[in-house]
Amino acid sequence: MKTLPDLALPPGRKVYFASDFHLGAPSREASRERERRIVRWLDAAARDAAAIYLLGDIFDFWFEYRHAIPKGFARLQGKLAELTDGGLPVIFFTGNHDLWMFDYFTEELGIPILREPVTQRIGPQLFHIGHGDGLGPGDHAYKHVLKPVFESGLAQWLFARLHPNFSIGLANRWSRHSRLQNGAADARYFGDDEWLPQYCRALEAQQHHDYYIFGHRHLPLDLPIGERSRYLNLGEWVNYCTYGVYDGNELALAEFKG
């Protein structure tokens, strides 16, 4: 299990978590307005943030060519650069929609890219943090077929040989179609069949964590994991605009209305 160094939380400071902005979907106009809202949220969070964690699927599709990145999202990138230049740590986890991120954000924006869940002590409490794709039981087609292909160096090399005018347009169409297919499931709560809580309970049986925090699921959730732990799913920003905030005592879900 990967761990990160402890993060001290000075008095009056908070840690913010958000995921699943899906910038680029469902249309350029809707995505542009959502991007502006996200920038307003980042401005608000930065007033008392000790760190900001972005837990994947920030983009509906992302692929970094050696000398090119997808068009758009300049407002978000500019704001993140402003925050990191000012000394605010921002940590980025890849999701299943933006796993083809490589070194651009690290080199240009000073943002580390993490690809697997991590355990980290923040203030006095222990967190397990990640995007959430491929965890827990089920979802065998993605875990055993799609994800290994997407993570394959050969597949990435082959995709990079395609011209961006063709490849990015094709990938965007496929990505949006995938989200539309899963829209009804996103709004439904599956009770004991929720995969991520099952993953959290299995991990809790091996090592106690105070909080488990993930994205991916799209439905905002705050559920107990045993008697002393909680699982939070951050929801998404197409419909909910929800995020997590930790003040050194408690992690809670909140909704941004600005």
C-alpha positions in Angstrom: 0.0 0.0 0.0 1.5 3.3 -1.1 1.8 6.0 1.6 2.4 9.8 1.5 4.3 11.8 4.1 2.2 13.1 7.0 0.5 16.5 6.3 0.4 18.8 9.3 -2.7 20.9 9.5 -2.1 24.4 11.0 -4.8 26.0 13.2 -7.6 27.4 11.0 -6.5 25.6 7.9 -8.5 23.0 6.0 -8.0 20.3 3.3 -10.3 20.2 0.3 -11.1 17.3 -1.9 -13.0 17.2 -5.3 -13.3 14.9 -8.2 -15.2 14.2 -11.4 -15.4 17.6 -13.0 -15.5 15.9 -16.4 -14.5 19.0 -18.2 -15.2 18.6 -21.9 -18.6 17.0 -21.5 -21.4 17.2 -22.4 -20.7 20.2 -24.6 -18.1 23.0 -24.9 -20.6 25.6 -23.6 -21.7 23.6 -20.6 -18.1 22.6 -19.8 -16.9 26.3 -20.0 -19.5 27.4 -17.5 -18.6 24.5 -15.2 -14.9 25.4 -15.5 -15.7 29.0 -14.4 -17.6 27.6 -11.4 -14.7 25.3 -10.5 -12.3 28.3 -10.6 -14.6 30.2 -8.2 -14.5 27.2 -5.9 -10.7 27.0 -6.0 -10.6 30.7 -5.2 -12.9 30.2 -2.2 -11.0 27.1 -1.0 -7.6 28.7 -1.3 -8.5 31.3 1.4 -8.0 28.7 4.2 -6.6 25.6 2.4 -3.6 23.8 3.6 -3.8 21.5 0.5 -6.3 20.7 -2.3 -6.7 17.1 -3.6 -8.2 16.5 -7.1 -9.3 12.9 -7.2 -9.5 12.1 -10.9 -11.8 12.4 -14.0 -11.1 16.2 -13.8 -11.2 15.9 -17.6 -13.7 13.8 -19.6 -10.7 12.9 -21.7 -7.0 13.8 -21.6 -4.0 12.6 -23.6 -0.6 14.2 -23.5 1.4 14.0 -26.7 5.1 14.8 -26.4 4.6 18.3 -27.7 0.8 18.9 -27.4 -2.1 18.7 -24.9 -5.9 18.8 -25.5 -7.3 22.2 -26.4 -9.1 24.1 -23.7 -9.3 24.2 -19.9 -7.0 27.3 -19.8 -8.9 28.9 -16.9 -8.4 25.8 -14.7 -4.8 25.4 -15.6 -4.1 29.1 -15.0 -5.8 29.0 -11.6 -3.9 25.9 -10.5 -0.6 27.5 -11.6 -1.5 30.6 -9.6 -2.2 28.5 -6.5 0.9 26.3 -6.7 3.1 29.3 -7.5 1.8 30.8 -4.3 2.9 27.8 -2.3 -0.4 25.9 -2.0 0.0 22.1 -2.5 -2.3 20.6 -5.1 -2.3 16.8 -5.6 -3.8 15.2 -8.6 -5.0 11.5 -8.8 -5.7 10.2 -12.3 -9.1 8.7 -13.0 -10.3 6.4 -15.7 -11.1 9.3 -18.0 -7.7 11.1 -17.6 -5.3 8.3 -16.9 -3.2 9.3 -19.9 -1.7 12.2 -18.0 2.1 12.0 -17.9 4.4 14.9 -16.8 2.8 18.1 -18.1 1.0 19.0 -14.9 4.1 18.2 -12.8 6.6 20.1 -15.0 4.4 23.1 -15.9 2.1 23.5 -12.8 4.1 21.8 -10.0 1.4 19.3 -9.3 2.3 15.6 -8.6 0.4 13.0 -10.4 -0.7 9.8 -8.5 -2.1 6.8 -10.2 -3.1 4.5 -7.3 -4.8 5.0 -3.9 -2.6 6.2 -1.1 -2.7 6.2 2.7 -1.8 9.5 4.4 -2.0 11.0 7.9 -3.6 14.4 7.7 -3.5 16.2 11.0 -4.3 13.6 13.6 -6.3 11.2 11.4 -5.5 8.6 8.8 -7.0 8.8 5.3 -7.1 6.4 2.4 -7.5 8.4 -0.8 -7.9 7.6 -4.5 -10.1 7.9 -7.5 -11.8 4.5 -7.0 -11.9 2.9 -10.5 -11.2 -0.8 -10.5 -11.5 -1.2 -6.7 -13.7 -3.8 -4.9 -15.6 -6.7 -6.5 -17.2 -6.7 -9.8 -16.5 -4.4 -12.9 -14.5 -7.3 -14.3 -14.6 -6.1 -17.9 -13.0 -2.8 -16.9 -10.5 -4.2 -14.4 -9.3 -7.1 -16.5 -9.7 -5.9 -20.1 -10.1 -2.1 -20.5 -7.8 -0.8 -17.8 -4.8 -3.0 -18.7 -5.2 -1.9 -22.3 -5.4 1.8 -21.4 -2.4 1.4 -19.1 -0.4 -0.5 -21.7 2.7 1.4 -23.0 2.1 -0.1 -26.4 -1.5 1.2 -26.5 -0.3 4.6 -25.5 2.5 4.6 -28.1 0.0 3.5 -30.8 -2.5 6.2 -29.8 0.2 8.8 -29.9 0.9 7.9 -33.5 -2.6 9.2 -34.5 -3.0 12.8 -35.4 -4.7 14.8 -32.6 -7.4 16.1 -35.0 -8.6 12.5 -35.4 -7.6 10.8 -32.1 -8.8 13.4 -29.6 -12.1 13.9 -31.5 -12.7 10.1 -31.6 -11.8 9.7 -27.9 -14.1 12.6 -26.8 -17.0 11.0 -28.7 -16.3 7.6 -27.0 -15.9 9.1 -23.6 -19.2 11.1 -23.8 -21.1 8.1 -25.0 -19.8 6.0 -22.1 -21.0 8.6 -19.6 -24.5 8.8 -21.2 -24.8 5.0 -21.0 -24.0 5.0 -17.2 -26.1 8.1 -16.3 -29.1 6.2 -14.7 -26.7 4.0 -12.7 -24.9 7.1 -11.4 -28.0 8.3 -9.6 -28.9 5.0 -8.0 -27.7 3.8 -4.6 -26.9 0.1 -4.6 -26.8 -0.5 -0.8 -24.7 -3.4 0.2 -23.7 -4.0 -3.4 -21.8 -0.7 -3.6 -18.3 -1.8 -4.7 -16.2 0.9 -3.0 -17.6 0.5 0.5 -16.9 -3.2 0.1 -13.3 -2.4 -0.8 -13.1 -0.1 2.3 -14.5 -2.7 4.6 -12.0 -5.3 3.4 -9.1 -2.8 3.9 -10.4 -1.7 7.3 -10.2 -5.3 8.4 -6.4 -5.2 7.7 -5.6 -1.6 8.9 -7.7 1.0 10.5 -8.3 4.3 8.7 -10.4 7.1 10.0 -11.6 8.1 6.5 -11.9 6.6 3.0 -12.4 9.2 0.3 -13.0 8.5 -3.4 -14.5 9.9 -6.5 -15.6 7.8 -9.6 -19.0 6.8 -8.3 -20.6 10.2 -9.0 -23.2 9.9 -6.2 -22.3 11.9 -3.1 -22.2 9.4 -0.2 -21.2 9.5 3.4 -21.4 6.0 4.9 -20.0 4.3 8.0 -17.3 1.7 7.6 -17.4 -0.3 10.8 -17.7 1.6 14.1 -14.8 4.1 13.7 -14.4 4.8 10.0 -16.4 6.6 7.3 -16.4 6.4 3.5 -17.1 9.6 1.5 -17.7 9.7 -2.2 -17.3 13.1 -3.5 -20.0 13.0 -6.2 -19.4 15.0 -9.4 -19.8 18.5 -10.8 -22.1 18.0 -13.8 -25.1 17.8 -11.4 -24.0 18.1 -7.8 -21.0 20.4 -7.4 -20.1 18.6 -4.2 -16.7 18.3 -2.5 -15.1 17.2 0.8 -13.6 19.5 3.4 -11.6 18.4 6.4 -11.0 20.8 9.3 -8.7 18.7 11.5 -11.6 17.1 13.4 -14.1 16.0 10.8 -14.4 15.3 7.1 -17.7 16.4 5.6 -19.4 16.7 2.3 -20.4 20.2 1.1 -22.0 21.7 -2.0 -20.6 24.7 -3.8 -23.3 27.2 -4.8 -21.1 30.1 -5.9 
